[in-house]
Amino acid sequence: MGDRGIDNHSEVTDFILVGFRVHQELRILLFLIFLLVYAMILVGNVGMMTIIMTDPRLNTPMYFFLGNLSFIDLFYSSVIAPKAMINFWSENKSVSLAGCVTQLFLFALFIVAEGFLLAAMAYDRFIAICNPLLYSVQMSARLCTQLVAGSYLCGCISSVLQTSITFTLSFCGSRAIDHFYCDTRPLQRISCSDLVISRMISISLSSIIILPTIIVIIISYLYIVSTVLKIRSSEGRKKAFSTCSSHLGVVSVLYGAVFFMYLTPDRFPELSKVASLCYTLVTPMLNPLIYSLRNKDVKEALKKLLEKKNPKI
């Protein structure tokens, strides 16, 4: 029985990405929405990285983290969006086994790295507001590099484990993945293996990743709020809160979508797809908008960059 499961698993050379179950007219509309959103992701995140790298005034820990956040958003959305857009028009919606493994690995790596990076950004804001006199000492270039490298390392370790667990399952029935990209839960639905251990490991991994990052973010903001409330001037409080509001907005959108997706029962796959859209495409699109619209330094740097390109502005 075990040998047959292994044989069936080894015979799988590709999968079919079902995508969204909609009529042709809606499919065209969805393609145009995907195209527009992905174009905004490219322009917004490449623009943000360009501004941060070219303006010396943005050579600070906060913008170092923000540049990496833009890189992560750009990369993991590019792992998902192009293939999803191709499938809107293609009759052959297949993805090779290697392509599916690669997509899941890269997406898991960067989405986990983003979670840890957001926790590092919360810690950065905590030091900036609660210990401003020690900020330049505590948030050294070395520590910032270590925090970012640690985020990518945690993402890589988590991704290796999650991908390995998922693709040791046997797929001896349908090859149709009811999703628009290769993800763990849709792959588990078409597996004929016993999923108890696989799901327990997945839940444990998610808990190990999500809980520490959320705890760091919550504790950081509890201290921040406590410190800001002690500021006597309303202008000072407003300025302190404004430096954190962008980060809080990004955290809320990402974790809200993740929780919604994982709390959606398997019998509602279309709802799960909508939630996935939020953090695969909507969040990477909103992040540069949130930071550019609410950040005076970024707006001034953008204006300066545009003036260089076109002196008449």
Stockholm file with secondary structure:
# STOCKHOLM 1.0

chainA/1-313         MGDRGIDNHSEVTDFILVGFRVHQELRILLFLIFLLVYAMILVGNVGMMTIIMTDPRLNTPMYFFLGNLSFIDLFYSSVIAPKAMINFWSENKSVSLAGCVTQLFLFALFIVAEGFLLAAMAYDRFIAICNPLLYSVQMSARLCTQLVAGSYLCGCISSVLQTSITFTLSFCGSRAIDHFYCDTRPLQRISCSDLVISRMISISLSSIIILPTIIVIIISYLYIVSTVLKIRSSEGRKKAFSTCSSHLGVVSVLYGAVFFMYLTPDRFPELSKVASLCYTLVTPMLNPLIYSLRNKDVKEALKKLLEKKNPKI
#=GR chainA/1-313 SS CHHHHHHHHHHCCEEEECCCCCCHHHHHHHHHHHHHHHHHHHHHHHHHHHHHHHCGGGCSHHHHHHHHHHHHHHHHHHHHHHHHHHHHHCSCCEEEHHHHHHHHHHHHHHHHHHHHHHHHHHHHHHHHHHSGGGHHHHTCHHHHHHHHHHHHHHHHHHHHHHHHHHTTSCCCSCCEESSSSCCHHHHHHTCCSCCHHHHHHHHHHHHHHHHHHHHHHHHHHHHHHHHHHTCCSHHHHHHHHHHHHHHHHHHHHHHHHHHHHHHSCTTCHHHHHHHHHIIIIIHHHHHHHHHHHSCHHHHHHHHHHHHHHCTTC
#=GC SS_cons         CHHHHHHHHHHCCEEEECCCCCCHHHHHHHHHHHHHHHHHHHHHHHHHHHHHHHCGGGCSHHHHHHHHHHHHHHHHHHHHHHHHHHHHHCSCCEEEHHHHHHHHHHHHHHHHHHHHHHHHHHHHHHHHHHSGGGHHHHTCHHHHHHHHHHHHHHHHHHHHHHHHHHTTSCCCSCCEESSSSCCHHHHHHTCCSCCHHHHHHHHHHHHHHHHHHHHHHHHHHHHHHHHHHTCCSHHHHHHHHHHHHHHHHHHHHHHHHHHHHHHSCTTCHHHHHHHHHIIIIIHHHHHHHHHHHSCHHHHHHHHHHHHHHCTTC
//
